[in-house]
Amino acid sequence: MEYHIDMDGMKPDMRAIEDVLYDLDPAVIVAMALDGNTLRIATYIPMTDLLGLIRQAGCQVEPGQVVELPSICCGGCGG
C-alpha cells in the first residue's frame, strides 16, 4: 500500500522513520514529495501500525493526516 501523510509543516527525521519501519518491512520506501509537506510511504504495514511506528520515530501524526492510496503493486518483486 502507499500512504501519503500530510506533515502539516513538521520536518520529520526521515532516518528515524526509515529505521523504525525497516525493522518490520525491509522493502519499505520512504520519501518526501516534491511539495516538501507530504511524506510518501510504500509498505505492507497496516495504517494503525504505521501510525504507531511514525509516532515512535518522533512525529505526532493523526489518522486524518493520512491518505491510503489503492495498491498499484504489479507483483514483480514477489511481495
Helices and strands as residue ranges (DSSP letters): E 2-6, H 14-22, E 29-32, E 38-42, H 47-56, G 63-65, E 66-69
